[in-house]
């Protein structure tokens, strides 16, 4: 079953256009059915509107990634699994920007967007590398602290015993 789009002109005639012939940005809007019309798929043909929508959606998506990465990097208990998932999401988004949005966005804006994604990927990779090193260093520091603490306690007990013996000798 083919879908067609009807367009009325100013003189009242109706033009029927095959939907498959329309070239534009396809997306599925997330709307509620509160007005009685459910839209399952939408095609935007106007290049200026497509550009504005993509810029707005990429900014929103980038802000979402920034918030996610900030929460992952600030939290010390993040697992490598969460970081890998964020890295996969970012690389998938990079591919979308490079290949799907290429024909709609300007080259300069696309390069800036990819540079921002590179920075975010670098932060995640840095956290993954330093997170593993930090865990091993924390373990080493904990062991060193435990050894020093045991040594300090044993020295305190030894010194107390010596003080008691010296007090007995002086009496």
C-alpha positions, 0 to 999 in steps of 0.5 A: 500500500502506497502512501500519497500526499495531497497538496492544494494549490491556491487555485483550488486544484489538488496535486497528488505526490508519491511519498517515496519521491519526497527527499527530506528528513524522515523522523518519528515524532514523539507526540501524544494523541491528545488532539485526536491526530496520531502522527507516526512518521513525518518528512520535512522537505524544507532545507532551512527547517531541517537544518534548524531542527537538526541543530536543535536536536544535536545541541540537546543530544550533546547536552544529554551526553555531557550530563551523562559523562559528567555524572559518570566521571564524577562518580568513583564507583562507576563500572567499566561497563557504564563507561563502555556503554557511554562510549558506544553511544557516543560512537554510534552518535558520531556515525549518525552525524557523519553519515546521516546528517552530512547532507543536511548540515554545513561542513563547518558545523559538522566538524565542530560537532565531531570535535566536541564528540571527540572531546567527550570520547577522550574524557571517557577513555581517560576515565577508563584508563585512569579508573583502572590505575586508580583502583590498583593504586587505591588497593596499593595505598590501602595495603600500605596504610594497613601496614603502616597502621599495624607498624605504628600500633605495634610501636606504640605498644612496644614503647608503652611496654618499655616505659612500664619497664623503665618505670619499674627499674627506676623505683 
